[in-house]
Every structure is written in structure tokens, then in C-alpha cells.
Amino acid sequence: LLRRVLDVPVDRHPVARALARDSFGIYLIHPLFGHLAIWFFDYRALSVPALQTGIFAVGVLGSVVLTRALRLLPGFRDKI
């Protein structure tokens, strides 16, 4: 999709490279942030689309941050 929309090779696009590098960590960790968002935020105050967008944003951004932080630890550097 990025190749068609941006007309740039995917391996040269910085966002695509960053997501590709962090994709396994995002896949593993995103449910944790979804559960934490539901536990700590009043989800009844939001509409369903706003809630889903918020959980998605918190899940992806939190997973990226935690993945990059874990990559700094020697035991996780090659695994995630």
C-alpha cells in the first residue's frame, strides 16, 4: 500500500522501515496496552469509535515505545 500511495520503495521510507523494525514487538505487546487503557480510563464516557481509536493509538504507540526500550536491554536486543 505504501509503495502504491507514496510511489517510493518501502525500504527507503522512514515510517515503513520503523514499523517493519518494530512490528514483532508491536504484535506481542499491543494487547497489554489495550487492557491497561480499558482498566485505567473511563471508557463509558467515550463513543465507540473514539474508544476504538484511542485504544488503537495507545496500543501502537505504547508498544513502539516499550519495544524500543526493551531493545536497549542486552537480553532482548536480538529477540524483538
C-alpha positions as a Markdown table, in Angstrom:
| # | Residue | x | y | z |
|---|---|---|---|---|
| 1 | Leu | 0.0 | 0.0 | 0.0 |
| 2 | Leu | 2.8 | 2.4 | 0.9 |
| 3 | Arg | 4.6 | 1.6 | -2.4 |
| 4 | Arg | 1.5 | 2.5 | -4.4 |
| 5 | Val | 0.4 | 5.6 | -2.4 |
| 6 | Leu | 3.8 | 7.2 | -1.9 |
| 7 | Asp | 5.5 | 5.9 | -5.1 |
| 8 | Val | 8.6 | 5.3 | -3.1 |
| 9 | Pro | 10.3 | 2.0 | -2.4 |
| 10 | Val | 9.1 | 0.8 | 1.0 |
| 11 | Asp | 12.7 | 0.1 | 2.3 |
| 12 | Arg | 13.6 | 3.8 | 1.8 |
| 13 | His | 10.6 | 5.2 | 3.6 |
| 14 | Pro | 11.4 | 6.0 | 7.2 |
| 15 | Val | 8.0 | 5.3 | 8.6 |
| 16 | Ala | 7.7 | 1.9 | 6.8 |
| 17 | Arg | 11.2 | 1.0 | 8.0 |
| 18 | Ala | 10.5 | 1.9 | 11.6 |
| 19 | Leu | 7.2 | -0.1 | 11.6 |
| 20 | Ala | 8.9 | -3.0 | 10.0 |
| 21 | Arg | 11.6 | -3.0 | 12.6 |
| 22 | Asp | 9.1 | -2.7 | 15.5 |
| 23 | Ser | 6.4 | -4.9 | 14.1 |
| 24 | Phe | 7.1 | -8.1 | 16.1 |
| 25 | Gly | 7.3 | -6.1 | 19.3 |
| 26 | Ile | 4.0 | -4.3 | 18.5 |
| 27 | Tyr | 2.4 | -7.6 | 17.7 |
| 28 | Leu | 3.5 | -9.1 | 21.1 |
| 29 | Ile | 2.9 | -6.1 | 23.4 |
| 30 | His | -0.2 | -4.3 | 22.0 |
| 31 | Pro | -2.8 | -6.3 | 24.0 |
| 32 | Leu | -1.1 | -5.2 | 27.2 |
| 33 | Phe | -1.7 | -1.6 | 26.4 |
| 34 | Gly | -5.3 | -2.2 | 25.3 |
| 35 | His | -6.1 | -3.8 | 28.6 |
| 36 | Leu | -4.4 | -1.1 | 30.5 |
| 37 | Ala | -6.3 | 1.6 | 28.6 |
| 38 | Ile | -9.6 | -0.1 | 29.5 |
| 39 | Trp | -8.6 | -0.6 | 33.1 |
| 40 | Phe | -7.4 | 3.0 | 33.8 |
| 41 | Phe | -9.7 | 5.1 | 31.6 |
| 42 | Asp | -13.4 | 5.7 | 31.9 |
| 43 | Tyr | -14.5 | 4.1 | 28.6 |
| 44 | Arg | -18.2 | 4.8 | 29.2 |
| 45 | Ala | -17.5 | 8.5 | 28.7 |
| 46 | Leu | -16.5 | 8.0 | 25.1 |
| 47 | Ser | -18.3 | 6.9 | 22.0 |
| 48 | Val | -17.4 | 3.6 | 20.5 |
| 49 | Pro | -15.4 | 5.0 | 17.5 |
| 50 | Ala | -13.5 | 7.3 | 19.9 |
| 51 | Leu | -12.8 | 4.5 | 22.3 |
| 52 | Gln | -11.5 | 2.2 | 19.5 |
| 53 | Thr | -9.3 | 4.9 | 18.0 |
| 54 | Gly | -7.9 | 5.7 | 21.5 |
| 55 | Ile | -7.2 | 2.1 | 22.3 |
| 56 | Phe | -5.5 | 1.7 | 18.9 |
| 57 | Ala | -3.4 | 4.7 | 19.4 |
| 58 | Val | -2.4 | 3.8 | 22.9 |
| 59 | Gly | -1.7 | 0.2 | 21.9 |
| 60 | Val | 0.5 | 1.1 | 18.9 |
| 61 | Leu | 2.4 | 4.0 | 20.5 |
| 62 | Gly | 2.9 | 2.2 | 23.8 |
| 63 | Ser | 4.1 | -0.9 | 22.0 |
| 64 | Val | 6.6 | 1.0 | 19.9 |
| 65 | Val | 8.0 | 2.8 | 23.0 |
| 66 | Leu | 8.2 | -0.4 | 25.0 |
| 67 | Thr | 9.7 | -2.3 | 22.1 |
| 68 | Arg | 12.4 | 0.3 | 21.6 |
| 69 | Ala | 13.1 | 0.4 | 25.4 |
| 70 | Leu | 13.4 | -3.4 | 25.6 |
| 71 | Arg | 15.7 | -3.4 | 22.6 |
| 72 | Leu | 18.2 | -1.4 | 24.8 |
| 73 | Leu | 18.5 | -4.4 | 27.2 |
| 74 | Pro | 21.1 | -7.0 | 26.2 |
| 75 | Gly | 18.8 | -10.0 | 26.5 |
| 76 | Phe | 16.1 | -8.5 | 24.3 |
| 77 | Arg | 18.2 | -6.8 | 21.7 |
| 78 | Asp | 18.2 | -9.7 | 19.2 |
| 79 | Lys | 14.8 | -11.1 | 20.1 |
| 80 | Ile | 12.5 | -8.2 | 19.5 |
